[in-house]
Amino acid sequence: MTAAEGWLSDVTFWVDGVPSGGAAPAPGGGSGSVPTGGQGFSLSTEEARRMLDSFKRIYNDLVGMEAESRQLLEMRAAAEDPASLHFHESAVGGIGRGAFFHGHEHLQKEITFFAELVARLEKALGLIADSDEDAKQQIGAAGGSVARENRGFLE
């Protein structure tokens, strides 16, 4: 198991009562809210979509920063004098790892974090979309309203 799989393994995103990691709650289970004792975040579809958009923007920003930070790791000392060499060793690294390496490593961890958040929210929203599509097909099969017909009731 990788760190990305483990850090959110016991947390579920609930979108309109449907968990990100499983099926919808059993019928008659109440308002569709998170069961008591469940760990996770309960969101409406609109809230989940806003969060997903925000997390995707953050993820994309981090990916851009990570590419730029990689260039810092390739930086050379400005001169061969002791002050320049000492700064270069502290920032980029010499025998050990420098500050830029640790910053780059932290960005990679943040990217992993937000990639997992985005994947979890997309999965939760996908379950809602699948459930909505199933319901639409069932209503249509029963003679009710479907997208191409303008009937809002069952016959």
C-alpha positions in Angstrom: 0.0 0.0 0.0 1.4 3.4 -0.9 1.1 6.5 1.2 -1.6 7.9 -1.2 -3.8 4.8 -0.7 -3.4 4.8 3.1 -4.0 8.4 4.2 -7.6 8.5 3.1 -8.4 4.8 3.2 -11.0 5.2 6.1 -12.5 8.5 4.9 -15.5 8.5 2.6 -17.0 11.4 0.7 -20.8 11.3 0.7 -22.5 13.2 -2.1 -26.3 13.4 -1.6 -26.2 10.3 0.6 -24.1 8.1 -1.7 -20.6 7.1 -0.5 -17.5 7.5 -2.7 -16.5 3.9 -2.0 -19.7 1.9 -2.3 -23.3 1.6 -3.1 -26.2 3.9 -2.1 -27.7 3.3 1.4 -30.5 0.8 1.7 -34.0 2.1 0.8 -35.9 3.5 3.8 -32.7 4.6 5.5 -33.9 8.1 6.2 -32.8 11.3 4.6 -29.8 9.9 2.8 -27.3 11.4 5.2 -24.1 9.8 6.4 -24.8 6.9 8.8 -23.9 7.6 12.4 -20.3 6.8 13.2 -19.3 7.1 9.6 -16.1 8.9 8.9 -16.1 11.3 6.0 -17.6 14.4 4.5 -21.2 14.8 3.5 -21.7 17.2 0.6 -24.4 18.2 -1.8 -23.7 17.7 -5.5 -23.1 21.4 -5.9 -20.7 21.6 -3.0 -18.8 18.6 -4.3 -18.5 20.1 -7.8 -17.2 23.4 -6.4 -14.7 21.6 -4.2 -13.6 19.4 -7.2 -13.1 22.5 -9.4 -11.1 24.1 -6.6 -9.0 21.0 -5.9 -8.3 20.6 -9.6 -7.0 24.2 -9.9 -4.8 23.7 -6.8 -3.5 20.4 -8.3 -2.7 22.0 -11.6 -0.9 24.9 -9.9 1.2 22.4 -7.8 2.2 20.4 -10.9 3.4 23.6 -12.5 5.4 24.6 -9.4 6.9 21.1 -9.2 8.2 21.4 -12.7 9.8 24.8 -11.9 11.2 23.5 -8.6 12.9 20.7 -10.5 14.9 23.4 -12.3 16.2 24.8 -9.0 17.7 21.4 -8.3 19.9 21.8 -11.3 21.2 25.2 -10.4 24.9 25.7 -10.3 27.0 27.8 -7.9 27.3 31.5 -9.1 31.0 31.5 -8.4 33.8 29.4 -6.9 34.2 31.6 -3.8 33.5 30.1 -0.4 30.2 32.2 0.2 28.7 31.1 -3.1 29.7 27.5 -2.6 28.3 27.5 0.9 25.0 29.0 -0.2 24.8 26.5 -3.1 25.3 23.6 -0.8 22.6 24.8 1.6 20.1 25.6 -1.1 20.7 22.9 -3.7 22.7 20.3 -1.8 26.1 18.9 -1.9 26.8 15.8 -0.1 23.4 16.0 1.6 20.1 17.3 0.5 19.5 21.1 0.3 16.5 23.2 1.0 15.4 23.1 -2.7 15.3 19.3 -2.6 13.1 19.3 0.5 10.8 21.9 -1.1 10.6 19.8 -4.2 9.8 16.7 -2.2 7.1 18.5 -0.3 5.5 19.6 -3.6 5.4 16.0 -4.7 3.6 15.0 -1.5 1.1 17.8 -2.0 0.5 16.7 -5.6 -0.2 13.1 -4.3 -2.5 14.5 -1.7 -4.6 16.6 -4.1 -4.6 13.8 -6.8 -6.2 11.5 -4.2 -8.7 14.2 -3.2 -9.7 14.8 -6.8 -10.0 11.0 -7.5 -12.2 10.5 -4.4 -14.5 13.4 -5.3 -14.7 12.3 -9.0 -15.6 8.8 -7.8 -18.3 10.1 -5.5 -19.8 12.4 -8.2 -19.6 9.5 -10.7 -21.7 7.4 -8.5 -24.3 10.1 -8.3 -24.3 10.5 -12.1 -24.6 6.7 -12.6 -27.5 6.6 -10.1 -29.2 9.5 -11.9 -28.8 7.8 -15.2 -30.1 4.5 -13.8 -33.2 6.3 -12.3 -33.8 8.1 -15.6 -33.8 4.8 -17.5 -36.1 3.1 -15.0 -38.6 5.9 -15.2 -38.4 5.9 -19.0 -38.9 2.1 -19.0 -42.0 2.5 -16.8 -43.5 5.0 -19.3 -42.5 8.2 -17.5 -40.6 11.2 -18.5 -37.5 10.7 -20.6 -35.2 13.3 -22.2 -36.7 13.2 -25.7 -40.3 13.2 -24.4 -42.1 15.9 -22.6 -44.0 13.8 -20.0 -43.5 14.5 -16.3 -45.6 11.7 -15.0 -46.1 7.9 -15.1 -49.0 6.7 -17.3 
